Amino acid sequence: MIYLKLFLTFLEIGAVSFGGGYGMMSLMREKMLAFGWITEEELLNMIAVAESTPGPIAVNLATFIGSSQGGAAGALLATLGVVLPSFIVILLIASLVRGFLEYAGVKAFLGGIRPCVVALILTTAFTMFLGSFFGIKTLESAPCADFIGITIFLTVAVFAFFFKKIKKKKPSPILLIIISACMGMVLYGI
C-alpha cells in the first residue's frame, strides 16, 4: 500500500538524518530514485520549487513527493513521517532534560556528526550540479553541457556579486529566483 510505504519511508528519512533538510537531501534522493517515484530531473525541479516556497525544504519535498504518489493523503502521511521523529526528539529534550546540550557526550556526538552532514550536503550538491549542468547522472554518462542552464547560473551569480558590491548588502533570494525563472522562461521557451 502506497500510503504506508510513503509514511514509513519518510519516517526513516526523518529518523536517521541529521543536519536539517539539506542533510536529508542525500537520503531522500536515494530513496525516491530507488522506488522510482521520481526521476533525477523531476527531483531537481521539486528542489527548485521547494526552495522557492515557504517552509523547510525537507517538509516541502516530502509534501510534493507524497502528493505526486498518493494525492492529499500521501502528502499528509509523507509530511507527518518526515517531521515526526524530530518533533518527538525535541519534545523529549524540552520536557525531560534541561541543559541536554551541555553534556560532554552530547557535544561530542554532535561534533562528530557535523562533518558527516557537511559531506552529505556537499556530495548531494555536487551530484546535482553535474546532473543539471552537464547531464552526468551515472559514472557511465557522457557529459553534455546545458549551456542555457550554465548561462543562467553565471548571470545570476554575477548579478548577485555586483549587487552586493554596489548596494553593500546581499540581494534578496526571492529576487534571484525571479530573475532565474524569467531567464529560464525566455531562454528555454515558455
C-alpha positions as YAML, in Angstrom:
chain: A
units: angstrom
residues:
- id: 1
  name: MET
  ca: [0.00, 0.00, 0.00]
- id: 2
  name: ILE
  ca: [1.49, 3.30, -1.14]
- id: 3
  name: TYR
  ca: [0.32, 5.27, 1.91]
- id: 4
  name: LEU
  ca: [2.12, 3.04, 4.39]
- id: 5
  name: LYS
  ca: [5.22, 2.96, 2.18]
- id: 6
  name: LEU
  ca: [5.26, 6.78, 1.95]
- id: 7
  name: PHE
  ca: [4.84, 7.19, 5.70]
- id: 8
  name: LEU
  ca: [7.49, 4.59, 6.63]
- id: 9
  name: THR
  ca: [9.99, 5.82, 4.03]
- id: 10
  name: PHE
  ca: [9.76, 9.42, 5.21]
- id: 11
  name: LEU
  ca: [9.70, 8.31, 8.85]
- id: 12
  name: GLU
  ca: [13.01, 6.52, 8.21]
- id: 13
  name: ILE
  ca: [14.44, 9.59, 6.47]
- id: 14
  name: GLY
  ca: [13.37, 11.83, 9.34]
- id: 15
  name: ALA
  ca: [14.71, 9.40, 11.96]
- id: 16
  name: VAL
  ca: [18.19, 8.79, 10.58]
- id: 17
  name: SER
  ca: [19.01, 12.16, 9.01]
- id: 18
  name: PHE
  ca: [20.96, 14.87, 10.78]
- id: 19
  name: GLY
  ca: [21.57, 18.44, 9.70]
- id: 20
  name: GLY
  ca: [18.08, 19.53, 8.69]
- id: 21
  name: GLY
  ca: [16.60, 19.49, 5.22]
- id: 22
  name: TYR
  ca: [19.85, 19.69, 3.33]
- id: 23
  name: GLY
  ca: [21.28, 16.86, 5.38]
- id: 24
  name: MET
  ca: [18.24, 14.75, 4.44]
- id: 25
  name: MET
  ca: [18.61, 15.52, 0.74]
- id: 26
  name: SER
  ca: [21.07, 12.71, 0.02]
- id: 27
  name: LEU
  ca: [18.93, 10.01, 1.63]
- id: 28
  name: MET
  ca: [15.75, 11.45, 0.09]
- id: 29
  name: ARG
  ca: [17.33, 11.40, -3.35]
- id: 30
  name: GLU
  ca: [18.49, 7.81, -2.90]
- id: 31
  name: LYS
  ca: [15.09, 6.56, -1.71]
- id: 32
  name: MET
  ca: [12.98, 8.46, -4.25]
- id: 33
  name: LEU
  ca: [15.07, 7.31, -7.20]
- id: 34
  name: ALA
  ca: [15.27, 3.71, -5.89]
- id: 35
  name: PHE
  ca: [11.47, 3.46, -5.58]
- id: 36
  name: GLY
  ca: [11.04, 5.07, -9.00]
- id: 37
  name: TRP
  ca: [8.79, 7.72, -7.51]
- id: 38
  name: ILE
  ca: [10.58, 10.47, -9.44]
- id: 39
  name: THR
  ca: [13.38, 10.91, -11.93]
- id: 40
  name: GLU
  ca: [16.57, 12.88, -11.33]
- id: 41
  name: GLU
  ca: [15.19, 15.76, -13.41]
- id: 42
  name: GLU
  ca: [11.89, 15.78, -11.52]
- id: 43
  name: LEU
  ca: [13.81, 15.80, -8.24]
- id: 44
  name: LEU
  ca: [15.80, 18.83, -9.35]
- id: 45
  name: ASN
  ca: [12.58, 20.59, -10.32]
- id: 46
  name: MET
  ca: [10.98, 19.69, -6.99]
- id: 47
  name: ILE
  ca: [14.03, 21.01, -5.13]
- id: 48
  name: ALA
  ca: [13.77, 24.29, -7.06]
- id: 49
  name: VAL
  ca: [10.09, 24.59, -6.16]
- id: 50
  name: ALA
  ca: [10.67, 23.50, -2.54]
- id: 51
  name: GLU
  ca: [13.40, 26.13, -2.20]
- id: 52
  name: SER
  ca: [11.15, 28.88, -3.51]
- id: 53
  name: THR
  ca: [8.13, 28.06, -1.34]
- id: 54
  name: PRO
  ca: [7.83, 28.92, 2.36]
- id: 55
  name: GLY
  ca: [8.89, 26.26, 4.83]
- id: 56
  name: PRO
  ca: [11.71, 23.79, 5.36]
- id: 57
  name: ILE
  ca: [12.94, 22.10, 2.19]
- id: 58
  name: ALA
  ca: [12.62, 18.55, 3.57]
- id: 59
  name: VAL
  ca: [9.00, 19.12, 4.56]
- id: 60
  name: ASN
  ca: [8.20, 20.70, 1.19]
- id: 61
  name: LEU
  ca: [9.86, 17.83, -0.69]
- id: 62
  name: ALA
  ca: [8.05, 15.23, 1.40]
- id: 63
  name: THR
  ca: [4.76, 17.00, 0.73]
- id: 64
  name: PHE
  ca: [5.41, 17.26, -3.03]
- id: 65
  name: ILE
  ca: [6.51, 13.64, -3.39]
- id: 66
  name: GLY
  ca: [3.70, 12.36, -1.18]
- id: 67
  name: SER
  ca: [1.21, 14.35, -3.24]
- id: 68
  name: SER
  ca: [2.58, 13.05, -6.53]
- id: 69
  name: GLN
  ca: [2.36, 9.44, -5.32]
- id: 70
  name: GLY
  ca: [-0.76, 9.43, -3.17]
- id: 71
  name: GLY
  ca: [-2.66, 12.69, -3.53]
- id: 72
  name: ALA
  ca: [-3.62, 14.69, -0.45]
- id: 73
  name: ALA
  ca: [-3.45, 11.67, 1.87]
- id: 74
  name: GLY
  ca: [0.02, 10.79, 0.54]
- id: 75
  name: ALA
  ca: [1.20, 14.36, 1.08]
- id: 76
  name: LEU
  ca: [-0.11, 14.34, 4.65]
- id: 77
  name: LEU
  ca: [1.46, 10.98, 5.51]
- id: 78
  name: ALA
  ca: [4.84, 11.76, 3.92]
- id: 79
  name: THR
  ca: [4.97, 15.12, 5.71]
- id: 80
  name: LEU
  ca: [3.96, 13.56, 9.02]
- id: 81
  name: GLY
  ca: [6.59, 10.85, 8.57]
- id: 82
  name: VAL
  ca: [9.44, 13.28, 7.94]
- id: 83
  name: VAL
  ca: [8.63, 15.63, 10.84]
- id: 84
  name: LEU
  ca: [7.51, 13.13, 13.47]
- id: 85
  name: PRO
  ca: [10.99, 11.93, 14.59]
- id: 86
  name: SER
  ca: [12.31, 15.47, 15.06]
- id: 87
  name: PHE
  ca: [9.12, 16.51, 16.85]
- id: 88
  name: ILE
  ca: [9.38, 13.59, 19.28]
- id: 89
  name: VAL
  ca: [13.10, 14.16, 19.96]
- id: 90
  name: ILE
  ca: [12.65, 17.89, 20.57]
- id: 91
  name: LEU
  ca: [9.59, 17.24, 22.74]
- id: 92
  name: LEU
  ca: [11.56, 14.74, 24.86]
- id: 93
  name: ILE
  ca: [14.55, 17.03, 25.16]
- id: 94
  name: ALA
  ca: [12.41, 20.02, 26.07]
- id: 95
  name: SER
  ca: [10.29, 18.17, 28.61]
- id: 96
  name: LEU
  ca: [12.69, 15.68, 30.19]
- id: 97
  name: VAL
  ca: [16.20, 17.03, 30.06]
- id: 98
  name: ARG
  ca: [17.11, 20.60, 30.86]
- id: 99
  name: GLY
  ca: [20.55, 21.64, 29.62]
- id: 100
  name: PHE
  ca: [20.83, 18.49, 27.46]
- id: 101
  name: LEU
  ca: [23.27, 20.17, 25.08]
- id: 102
  name: GLU
  ca: [25.70, 20.88, 27.91]
- id: 103
  name: TYR
  ca: [26.61, 17.21, 28.43]
- id: 104
  name: ALA
  ca: [30.06, 16.31, 27.11]
- id: 105
  name: GLY
  ca: [28.73, 13.18, 25.41]
- id: 106
  name: VAL
  ca: [26.07, 15.13, 23.53]
- id: 107
  name: LYS
  ca: [28.62, 17.76, 22.47]
- id: 108
  name: ALA
  ca: [30.99, 15.02, 21.27]
- id: 109
  name: PHE
  ca: [28.18, 13.28, 19.37]
- id: 110
  name: LEU
  ca: [27.11, 16.48, 17.62]
- id: 111
  name: GLY
  ca: [30.74, 17.40, 16.92]
- id: 112
  name: GLY
  ca: [31.22, 14.05, 15.20]
- id: 113
  name: ILE
  ca: [28.01, 14.33, 13.19]
- id: 114
  name: ARG
  ca: [28.77, 17.81, 11.80]
- id: 115
  name: PRO
  ca: [31.50, 16.76, 9.32]
- id: 116
  name: CYS
  ca: [29.31, 13.93, 8.05]
- id: 117
  name: VAL
  ca: [26.38, 16.29, 7.47]
- id: 118
  name: VAL
  ca: [28.62, 18.73, 5.59]
- id: 119
  name: ALA
  ca: [29.94, 15.87, 3.44]
- id: 120
  name: LEU
  ca: [26.41, 14.68, 2.65]
- id: 121
  name: ILE
  ca: [25.28, 18.17, 1.70]
- id: 122
  name: LEU
  ca: [28.34, 18.79, -0.49]
- id: 123
  name: THR
  ca: [28.04, 15.39, -2.17]
- id: 124
  name: THR
  ca: [24.38, 15.98, -2.98]
- id: 125
  name: ALA
  ca: [25.11, 19.50, -4.26]
- id: 126
  name: PHE
  ca: [27.97, 18.24, -6.44]
- id: 127
  name: THR
  ca: [25.86, 15.38, -7.84]
- id: 128
  name: MET
  ca: [23.01, 17.78, -8.62]
- id: 129
  name: PHE
  ca: [25.47, 20.24, -10.18]
- id: 130
  name: LEU
  ca: [26.88, 17.58, -12.50]
- id: 131
  name: GLY
  ca: [23.41, 16.36, -13.43]
- id: 132
  name: SER
  ca: [21.96, 19.83, -14.00]
- id: 133
  name: PHE
  ca: [24.75, 21.45, -15.95]
- id: 134
  name: PHE
  ca: [26.50, 18.53, -17.63]
- id: 135
  name: GLY
  ca: [23.88, 15.76, -17.81]
- id: 136
  name: ILE
  ca: [26.07, 13.39, -15.78]
- id: 137
  name: LYS
  ca: [23.75, 11.11, -13.82]
- id: 138
  name: THR
  ca: [25.91, 7.96, -13.55]
- id: 139
  name: LEU
  ca: [29.59, 7.13, -13.95]
- id: 140
  name: GLU
  ca: [28.86, 5.89, -17.47]
- id: 141
  name: SER
  ca: [27.05, 9.09, -18.53]
- id: 142
  name: ALA
  ca: [28.69, 11.11, -21.26]
- id: 143
  name: PRO
  ca: [28.92, 14.80, -20.41]
- id: 144
  name: CYS
  ca: [26.52, 17.01, -22.32]
- id: 145
  name: ALA
  ca: [26.72, 20.63, -21.23]
- id: 146
  name: ASP
  ca: [23.49, 22.57, -20.73]
- id: 147
  name: PHE
  ca: [24.72, 25.95, -21.92]
- id: 148
  name: ILE
  ca: [21.43, 27.68, -21.14]
- id: 149
  name: GLY
  ca: [21.50, 26.46, -17.53]
- id: 150
  name: ILE
  ca: [25.14, 27.44, -17.16]
- id: 151
  name: THR
  ca: [24.36, 30.88, -18.64]
- id: 152
  name: ILE
  ca: [21.51, 31.43, -16.19]
- id: 153
  name: PHE
  ca: [23.66, 30.32, -13.25]
- id: 154
  name: LEU
  ca: [26.57, 32.54, -14.20]
- id: 155
  name: THR
  ca: [24.31, 35.53, -14.92]
- id: 156
  name: VAL
  ca: [22.61, 35.26, -11.54]
- id: 157
  name: ALA
  ca: [25.97, 34.76, -9.77]
- id: 158
  name: VAL
  ca: [27.48, 37.83, -11.47]
- id: 159
  name: PHE
  ca: [24.33, 39.86, -10.72]
- id: 160
  name: ALA
  ca: [24.48, 38.84, -7.04]
- id: 161
  name: PHE
  ca: [28.19, 39.69, -6.86]
- id: 162
  name: PHE
  ca: [27.76, 43.19, -8.31]
- id: 163
  name: PHE
  ca: [24.57, 43.82, -6.34]
- id: 164
  name: LYS
  ca: [26.49, 43.11, -3.13]
- id: 165
  name: LYS
  ca: [29.40, 45.33, -4.21]
- id: 166
  name: ILE
  ca: [27.19, 48.26, -5.21]
- id: 167
  name: LYS
  ca: [24.44, 48.08, -2.57]
- id: 168
  name: LYS
  ca: [26.69, 46.73, 0.23]
- id: 169
  name: LYS
  ca: [24.14, 44.01, 1.00]
- id: 170
  name: LYS
  ca: [23.16, 40.65, -0.41]
- id: 171
  name: PRO
  ca: [20.32, 40.57, -2.93]
- id: 172
  name: SER
  ca: [17.06, 39.00, -1.84]
- id: 173
  name: PRO
  ca: [16.84, 35.28, -2.65]
- id: 174
  name: ILE
  ca: [13.36, 35.98, -3.99]
- id: 175
  name: LEU
  ca: [14.81, 38.46, -6.48]
- id: 176
  name: LEU
  ca: [17.38, 35.88, -7.61]
- id: 177
  name: ILE
  ca: [14.67, 33.24, -8.02]
- id: 178
  name: ILE
  ca: [12.53, 35.64, -10.07]
- id: 179
  name: ILE
  ca: [15.49, 36.56, -12.31]
- id: 180
  name: SER
  ca: [16.33, 32.86, -12.81]
- id: 181
  name: ALA
  ca: [12.71, 31.97, -13.57]
- id: 182
  name: CYS
  ca: [12.34, 34.80, -16.09]
- id: 183
  name: MET
  ca: [15.58, 33.90, -17.79]
- id: 184
  name: GLY
  ca: [14.51, 30.24, -17.89]
- id: 185
  name: MET
  ca: [11.19, 31.13, -19.50]
- id: 186
  name: VAL
  ca: [12.90, 33.30, -22.11]
- id: 187
  name: LEU
  ca: [15.88, 31.06, -22.86]
- id: 188
  name: TYR
  ca: [14.17, 27.65, -22.67]
- id: 189
  name: GLY
  ca: [10.91, 28.93, -24.15]
- id: 190
  name: ILE
  ca: [7.65, 29.13, -22.26]
...
